[in-house]
Amino acid sequence: MGAIAADRFWAGKLPPSREGTRWLNVLKVLTCYRLIKPGSEWRLHREWYGKSAMGDLLGEDGEVIPYQNLLRCLDRLLAHKTDLFSFLKPALAGSFQREFRCTAVRPDEHLLRMRPARVGKRKYGYSRDKRFDCVQVVIALVVTPEGFPLAYEVMDGNTSDCTR
């Protein structure tokens, strides 16, 4: 799978906005940043982008990408998560020549010290650390046998580890 195939996949899903935001370029910036110098979107906005050649490589003006657009791009990606995993699986399976496995991250590693919302995934659940005063979420990962994460799902905090 190359960059051209990825561009084709995202082209219809991330069209430019009426205001001129080229969402595909924002995604490329986010992706390169994660691979080259991982950090927060705030740091990307405040420090990294201005010191990188990403704007020149993508044909963008020298202006820094607005912080809100970095977050909005991530929100736009969520709508296509299932399609993205379906698109990536054959290419990754061929590259790794491996099978995938699903594992649930221990829910008590993701305790949230806040009141649970009436809606959402934050729920009271089983805690191995006996922290029944905190709500939590369960994160399921699809990983290679070497531990490289390929896909994820965030589930309700009261989901049992053995739920498939």
C-alpha positions in Angstrom: 0.0 0.0 0.0 1.5 3.3 -1.0 0.8 6.9 -0.5 -1.2 7.1 -3.8 -3.6 4.4 -2.6 -4.0 6.2 0.8 -4.7 9.4 -1.1 -7.4 7.7 -3.2 -8.9 6.2 0.0 -9.1 9.6 1.8 -9.9 11.8 -1.2 -13.7 11.3 -1.2 -13.8 11.1 2.6 -11.9 14.3 3.4 -12.8 16.9 0.8 -11.6 20.5 1.2 -13.8 22.8 3.2 -15.6 25.8 1.8 -13.1 27.9 3.8 -10.2 26.4 2.0 -9.0 23.9 4.6 -7.4 21.0 2.7 -8.2 18.2 5.2 -6.1 15.6 3.4 -3.0 17.8 3.9 -3.9 18.3 7.6 -4.1 14.5 7.9 -0.7 14.1 6.2 0.8 16.6 8.6 -0.7 14.8 11.6 0.6 11.4 10.3 4.1 12.6 9.6 4.2 14.3 13.0 3.2 11.1 14.7 6.0 9.2 12.8 8.8 11.7 13.1 8.4 13.5 16.4 5.3 12.3 18.3 3.6 14.7 20.7 0.5 16.6 21.3 -1.5 18.5 18.7 -0.7 21.7 20.7 3.0 21.1 20.3 2.6 20.4 16.6 0.7 23.7 16.2 3.1 25.8 18.4 6.5 24.4 17.6 6.9 21.5 15.1 5.1 22.6 12.0 6.9 26.0 11.8 10.3 24.3 12.0 9.4 21.5 9.5 9.2 21.6 5.7 5.7 20.1 5.7 4.0 23.2 4.4 6.5 23.4 1.5 6.1 19.7 0.7 2.3 19.9 0.6 2.2 23.1 -1.3 0.6 25.0 1.6 1.4 28.6 2.4 3.8 29.2 5.3 0.9 29.7 7.7 0.7 27.4 10.7 -2.3 25.0 10.7 -4.9 26.3 13.2 -5.0 24.2 16.3 -8.7 23.7 16.0 -8.3 22.2 12.5 -5.9 19.6 13.9 -8.5 18.5 16.4 -11.4 18.7 13.8 -9.4 16.5 11.4 -9.1 13.8 14.1 -12.9 14.1 14.6 -13.5 13.7 10.8 -11.4 10.5 10.8 -13.5 8.8 13.5 -16.4 8.7 11.1 -14.3 6.5 8.7 -12.6 4.3 11.3 -14.3 1.0 10.2 -13.6 1.7 6.5 -10.0 2.6 7.3 -9.3 -0.7 9.2 -10.9 -2.6 6.3 -8.7 -0.8 3.9 -5.5 -1.3 5.9 -6.0 -4.9 7.0 -5.0 -6.6 3.6 -2.0 -4.4 3.1 -0.8 -4.9 6.7 -1.4 -8.6 6.7 0.7 -8.9 3.5 3.5 -6.7 4.9 3.7 -8.5 8.2 2.8 -11.9 6.9 1.2 -12.4 10.2 -2.2 -12.9 11.7 -3.8 -10.4 14.0 -5.0 -11.0 17.6 -7.3 -8.9 19.7 -6.4 -8.1 23.3 -8.2 -6.0 25.9 -6.1 -3.5 27.9 -6.7 -3.9 31.6 -9.6 -1.5 32.4 -8.1 -0.4 35.7 -5.2 1.2 33.8 -7.6 3.7 32.5 -9.4 5.0 35.6 -11.0 8.4 35.2 -11.2 10.5 38.3 -14.5 12.1 37.4 -18.2 11.5 37.9 -19.7 9.3 35.2 -21.8 10.9 32.6 -25.4 9.7 32.0 -24.3 8.9 28.5 -21.0 7.7 27.1 -18.5 5.0 27.9 -17.3 6.1 31.3 -18.8 3.6 33.7 -18.1 1.9 37.0 -16.7 -1.6 36.5 -14.5 -4.3 37.8 -11.2 -2.9 39.1 -8.2 -5.2 39.8 -6.8 -2.4 41.9 -9.9 -2.2 44.0 -10.6 1.4 42.8 -14.4 1.2 42.8 -14.6 4.9 43.3 -13.4 5.7 39.8 -15.2 5.3 36.5 -13.2 3.7 33.7 -13.1 2.7 30.0 -12.0 -0.5 28.3 -9.7 -0.2 25.3 -9.5 -3.2 23.0 -6.5 -3.4 20.6 -5.9 -5.5 17.5 -2.2 -6.1 17.5 0.5 -8.1 15.6 2.2 -10.9 17.6 5.0 -8.4 18.1 2.7 -6.0 19.8 2.3 -3.4 17.0 -1.1 -1.9 17.3 -3.3 -1.9 14.2 -6.8 -1.1 15.3 -8.7 -0.2 18.5 -12.1 0.1 20.0 -13.0 2.0 23.2 -15.8 0.2 25.1 -17.9 0.9 28.2 -16.0 0.7 31.5 -18.2 -2.1 32.7 -17.4 -4.4 29.8 -15.9 -7.7 30.9 -12.3 -8.5 29.7 -13.6 -11.7 28.1 -16.3 -10.0 26.0 -15.6 -10.6 22.3 
